[in-house]
Amino acid sequence: MEQFYQALALAGVLLYWLAVAAVTLRIVFKRRVVGVSLAWLMIIYIIPIGGVIAYLLFGELNLGKKRAERAREMFQPFGVWFRSLNDCPGHQPQSISTHASPISELCENRLGIPALSGNTLSLQNSPKQILRSLVEDINQARDAVQLEFYIWHPGGLADEVATALIMAAKRGVSVRLLLDSAGSMRFFRSYWPKLMRQAGIEVVEALAVSPLRMFLRRLDLRQHRKIIVIDNQIAYTGSMNLVDPEYFKTDAGVGQWIDVMVRVTGPAVAVLSGIQAWDWEVETGQRYLPPLPQCSPNLPDHDSDMIQVIPSGPGMPDEIIHQALLLSIYQARHSIVITTPYFIPSEHLHHALISASQRGVDVHIVIPDKNDSIMVEWASRSFFTELLSAGVHIHRFHGGLLHTKSVVIDASHCLIGTVNLDMRSLRLNFEVTLTIDNPAFTRQLSQLQQDYIQDSSYMRLKEWEKRPVFQKLLEQFFYMFSPLL
């Protein structure tokens, strides 16, 4: 009997090391960023058994068999739809500025989505303003309202939005709601889904979290986009989830979340609607290709803009938003101002920021003073010394959890949307950002960024270097995992 147990133990050890060897070979032969591969190898060899299981669950971008098949089948018809936007009078490549042109060419070549002019933009930076504006637009809706969010958290003004949707559905408006399963867990446990469905609203749980699916799809893959489209005439996108900050994570100790949304009218609305239709079909298999924009050939001479809508995520070209961001930074000549709640830059992005500062560009990064993610906070700190040494200005915002995701280049053009400066947003989740070539809107966003800076403390290299040794050790420990955060 003793020999049997010894043989069983030996077989177990052999199977374990065969599994480790198989996963190691998988990591080595799957071309990806070196830091990501090294981080996974470290986890596999440091954490017995658990490391292998973690890689099987989270190591690869696995959308799931059904969703992956849908995405492949959809690529051709959606590609045709996006390319047809080239016939819209709002597509005026000759009017694109020199700094916007490379990003436009990148997106047309890789996504088939052109930049479009003839839009109007409104920057909304107050939660009450955003939610009340949304309720007002929903109350005026005649045909359709589509919403897509990572988080819907019941309470406060968010409930007024829910009520407005129910009333719209009861008067015959088609209402579709797509919410991420993990982010909107509180919503799906509330009474709102039942009330909405009873009113005729289609409520869909995206990327459902289930132990039964853990080996069929990557569990931490999330639908992180925030898009609202009303009557294919009005759209909203930006950093804000559908929450009232006075009722959301009030016990987290980070203050209220600070967000922005952009209200858009014009041909860019159709592009956001098309992205939303893509996500709906990936999740449900139902196709709702929106109508093409009715662009006016007489575009306004003022309050118009050139907008490039850039979606990213599984089924779309790899790291497209990452590429657009790097292009913008390398083109900067005078200034770069970035606001982000989670700052764990890729190696390329880290070097681009340092290089920009070293060639004389005034680089500012604004992050929250308190973060709701301990791991992200410590990993983020590991980049500060190199950045500060290169002359990058880092500001820690004290007015709450700064959740605005914005980049302003040379005070003349900007990027704004749902993308955090971390690996999860840049390489994993479903995201969307707008690159906007409009000086008036950019000045407005730039002024908002300056308001954030005024409510921040400025980090100085000499003071930063005096931090305790144990903090430096923690930073370096979490830095090792930064490619996976």
Backbone hydrogen bonds, N-H to C=O, Kabsch-Sander energy under -0.5 kcal/mol:
donor,donor_aa,acceptor,acceptor_aa,energy
5,Y,1,M,-2.2
6,Q,2,E,-2.2
7,A,3,Q,-2.5
8,L,4,F,-2.5
9,A,5,Y,-2.7
10,L,6,Q,-2.6
11,A,7,A,-2.4
12,G,8,L,-2.3
13,V,9,A,-2.5
14,L,10,L,-2.4
15,L,11,A,-2.7
16,Y,12,G,-2.4
17,W,13,V,-2.4
18,L,14,L,-2.1
19,A,15,L,-2.3
20,V,16,Y,-2.6
21,A,17,W,-2.5
22,A,18,L,-2.5
23,V,19,A,-2.6
24,T,20,V,-2.6
25,L,21,A,-2.4
26,R,22,A,-2.1
27,I,23,V,-2.5
28,V,24,T,-2.7
29,F,25,L,-2.6
30,K,26,R,-1.0
31,R,29,F,-0.9
36,V,33,V,-0.6
37,S,33,V,-1.9
38,L,34,V,-2.7
39,A,35,G,-2.2
40,W,36,V,-2.1
41,L,37,S,-2.4
42,M,38,L,-2.3
43,I,39,A,-2.0
44,I,40,W,-2.6
45,Y,41,L,-2.1
46,I,42,M,-2.0
47,I,43,I,-2.4
50,G,48,P,-4.6
51,G,47,I,-2.1
53,I,49,I,-2.3
54,A,50,G,-2.7
55,Y,51,G,-2.1
56,L,52,V,-2.1
57,L,53,I,-1.8
58,F,54,A,-3.1
59,G,55,Y,-2.6
62,N,60,E,-2.0
63,L,61,L,-0.7
68,A,64,G,-2.7
69,E,65,K,-2.3
70,R,66,K,-2.4
71,A,67,R,-2.7
72,R,68,A,-2.1
73,E,69,E,-2.3
74,M,70,R,-2.3
75,F,71,A,-1.2
76,Q,72,R,-0.5
78,F,74,M,-2.5
79,G,75,F,-1.9
80,V,76,Q,-2.2
81,W,77,P,-2.0
82,F,78,F,-2.9
83,R,79,G,-2.5
84,S,80,V,-1.6
85,L,82,F,-1.4
86,N,83,R,-1.9
87,D,84,S,-1.6
88,C,85,L,-1.6
91,H,88,C,-2.5
92,Q,90,G,-1.1
95,S,92,Q,-2.2
96,I,93,P,-1.1
101,S,97,S,-1.8
104,S,100,A,-2.3
105,E,101,S,-2.7
106,L,102,P,-2.2
107,C,103,I,-2.5
108,E,104,S,-2.4
109,N,105,E,-2.3
110,R,106,L,-2.5
111,L,107,C,-2.3
112,G,107,C,-1.5
113,I,107,C,-1.2
116,L,307,I,-2.4
117,S,90,G,-2.7
118,G,305,D,-0.7
119,N,305,D,-0.7
120,T,265,T,-2.2
122,S,263,R,-1.7
124,Q,122,S,-0.6
124,Q,261,M,-2.9
125,N,123,L,-0.5
130,I,126,S,-2.9
131,L,127,P,-2.7
132,R,128,K,-2.4
133,S,129,Q,-2.2
134,L,130,I,-2.2
135,V,131,L,-2.3
136,E,132,R,-2.3
137,D,133,S,-2.3
138,I,134,L,-2.5
139,N,135,V,-2.5
140,Q,136,E,-1.0
141,A,138,I,-1.2
145,V,174,S,-2.9
146,Q,229,V,-2.7
147,L,176,R,-2.5
148,E,227,I,-2.2
149,F,178,L,-1.9
153,H,242,L,-1.8
158,A,155,G,-1.4
159,D,156,G,-1.2
160,E,156,G,-0.7
161,V,157,L,-1.6
162,A,158,A,-1.9
163,T,159,D,-2.4
164,A,160,E,-2.3
165,L,161,V,-2.1
166,I,162,A,-2.1
167,M,163,T,-2.5
168,A,164,A,-2.1
169,A,165,L,-2.6
170,K,166,I,-2.1
171,R,167,M,-1.1
171,R,168,A,-0.5
172,G,169,A,-1.6
173,V,168,A,-2.4
174,S,143,D,-2.8
175,V,173,V,-0.5
176,R,145,V,-2.3
177,L,202,E,-3.1
178,L,147,L,-2.6
179,L,177,L,-0.5
179,L,204,V,-2.3
180,D,149,F,-2.0
181,S,206,A,-2.7
184,S,180,D,-2.1
185,M,182,A,-1.2
187,F,152,W,-0.6
188,F,184,S,-2.2
189,R,185,M,-1.3
190,S,187,F,-1.5
195,L,191,Y,-1.9
196,M,192,W,-2.8
197,R,193,P,-2.6
198,Q,194,K,-2.3
199,A,195,L,-1.2
200,G,197,R,-1.3
201,I,196,M,-2.5
202,E,175,V,-2.3
203,V,201,I,-0.7
204,V,177,L,-3.0
204,V,202,E,-0.5
206,A,179,L,-3.3
206,A,204,V,-0.7
208,A,205,E,-0.5
210,S,208,A,-0.6
213,R,210,S,-1.7
214,M,211,P,-1.1
216,L,213,R,-1.6
217,R,213,R,-1.6
218,R,62,N,-2.5
219,L,57,L,-0.8
221,L,218,R,-1.0
222,R,220,D,-0.5
224,H,222,R,-1.1
224,H,430,F,-1.3
227,I,148,E,-2.4
228,I,236,Y,-2.1
229,V,146,Q,-2.6
230,I,234,I,-3.1
231,D,144,A,-3.3
231,D,229,V,-0.5
233,Q,230,I,-2.4
234,I,230,I,-1.9
235,A,264,V,-2.5
236,Y,228,I,-2.2
237,T,262,V,-1.5
238,G,226,K,-0.7
239,S,260,V,-1.8
240,M,260,V,-1.1
242,L,151,I,-2.0
243,V,241,N,-2.2
247,Y,244,D,-2.9
248,F,244,D,-0.6
249,K,247,Y,-0.5
252,A,249,K,-1.3
258,I,401,L,-2.5
259,D,257,W,-0.5
261,M,124,Q,-2.4
262,V,237,T,-3.4
263,R,122,S,-2.7
263,R,261,M,-0.5
264,V,235,A,-3.5
264,V,262,V,-0.5
265,T,120,T,-1.9
266,G,233,Q,-0.6
269,V,266,G,-1.7
270,A,267,P,-1.0
271,V,267,P,-0.8
272,L,268,A,-1.9
273,S,269,V,-2.4
274,G,270,A,-2.2
275,I,271,V,-2.1
276,Q,272,L,-2.1
277,A,273,S,-2.4
278,W,274,G,-2.0
279,D,275,I,-2.2
280,W,276,Q,-2.3
281,E,277,A,-2.2
282,V,278,W,-2.5
283,E,279,D,-1.8
284,T,280,W,-2.7
285,G,281,E,-2.2
288,Y,286,Q,-0.5
295,C,293,P,-1.5
299,L,297,P,-1.2
306,M,437,D,-0.8
307,I,116,L,-2.7
307,I,305,D,-0.5
308,Q,435,T,-2.5
309,V,307,I,-0.6
310,I,433,T,-2.9
312,S,431,E,-2.2
316,M,313,G,-2.2
320,I,317,P,-1.1
323,Q,319,E,-2.3
324,A,320,I,-2.0
325,L,321,I,-2.5
326,L,322,H,-2.3
327,L,323,Q,-2.5
328,S,324,A,-2.1
329,I,325,L,-2.3
330,Y,326,L,-2.5
331,Q,327,L,-1.2
332,A,328,S,-0.8
332,A,329,I,-0.8
336,I,362,D,-2.5
337,V,408,V,-2.1
338,I,364,H,-2.5
339,T,406,S,-2.5
340,T,366,V,-2.0
343,F,341,P,-0.5
344,I,342,Y,-0.7
344,I,421,L,-3.2
350,H,346,S,-2.9
351,H,347,E,-2.2
352,A,348,H,-2.1
353,L,349,L,-2.2
354,I,350,H,-2.0
355,S,351,H,-2.8
356,A,352,A,-2.4
357,S,353,L,-2.2
358,Q,354,I,-2.4
359,R,355,S,-1.4
360,G,357,S,-1.6
361,V,356,A,-2.4
362,D,334,H,-2.8
363,V,361,V,-1.0
364,H,336,I,-3.0
365,I,393,H,-2.8
366,V,338,I,-3.2
367,I,365,I,-0.5
367,I,395,H,-2.6
369,D,397,F,-2.7
374,I,372,D,-0.5
377,E,373,S,-2.3
378,W,374,I,-2.3
379,A,375,M,-2.4
380,S,376,V,-2.8
381,R,377,E,-1.7
382,S,378,W,-0.9
382,S,379,A,-0.5
383,F,380,S,-1.7
384,F,381,R,-1.4
385,T,381,R,-0.5
387,L,383,F,-1.7
388,L,384,F,-3.4
389,S,385,T,-2.4
390,A,386,E,-1.4
391,G,388,L,-1.3
392,V,387,L,-2.4
393,H,363,V,-2.9
394,I,392,V,-0.5
395,H,365,I,-3.0
396,R,457,S,-2.7
397,F,367,I,-3.3
397,F,395,H,-0.7
398,H,455,D,-2.6
401,L,256,Q,-1.4
402,L,400,G,-1.2
403,H,258,I,-2.5
403,H,401,L,-0.7
404,T,258,I,-0.6
406,S,339,T,-1.9
406,S,404,T,-0.7
407,V,415,L,-2.5
408,V,337,V,-2.5
409,I,413,H,-2.8
410,D,335,S,-3.1
410,D,408,V,-0.5
412,S,409,I,-2.4
413,H,409,I,-1.6
414,C,436,I,-2.0
415,L,407,V,-2.6
416,I,434,L,-2.2
417,G,405,K,-1.5
418,T,432,V,-2.5
420,N,418,T,-0.5
421,L,342,Y,-0.9
422,D,420,N,-1.6
426,L,422,D,-2.4
427,R,423,M,-2.2
428,L,424,R,-1.4
429,N,424,R,-2.7
430,F,222,R,-2.1
431,E,312,S,-2.2
431,E,429,N,-0.6
433,T,310,I,-2.1
434,L,416,I,-2.9
435,T,308,Q,-2.4
436,I,414,C,-2.9
436,I,434,L,-0.6
437,D,306,M,-2.7
437,D,435,T,-0.5
438,N,436,I,-0.9
442,T,438,N,-2.4
443,R,439,P,-2.5
444,Q,440,A,-1.7
445,L,441,F,-2.4
446,S,442,T,-3.0
447,Q,443,R,-2.3
448,L,444,Q,-1.7
449,Q,445,L,-2.3
450,Q,446,S,-2.1
451,D,447,Q,-1.9
452,Y,448,L,-2.0
453,I,449,Q,-2.3
454,Q,450,Q,-2.2
455,D,451,D,-1.0
455,D,452,Y,-0.7
456,S,453,I,-1.7
457,S,396,R,-2.4
459,M,394,I,-2.5
464,W,460,R,-2.6
465,E,461,L,-2.3
466,K,463,E,-1.1
467,R,464,W,-1.5
471,Q,468,P,-0.5
472,K,468,P,-1.4
473,L,469,V,-2.2
474,L,470,F,-2.1
475,E,471,Q,-2.5
476,Q,472,K,-2.2
477,F,473,L,-2.1
478,F,474,L,-2.5
479,Y,475,E,-2.0
480,M,476,Q,-1.2
480,M,477,F,-0.5
481,F,478,F,-0.9
482,S,479,Y,-1.3
484,L,481,F,-2.1
485,L,481,F,-0.5
485,L,482,S,-1.1
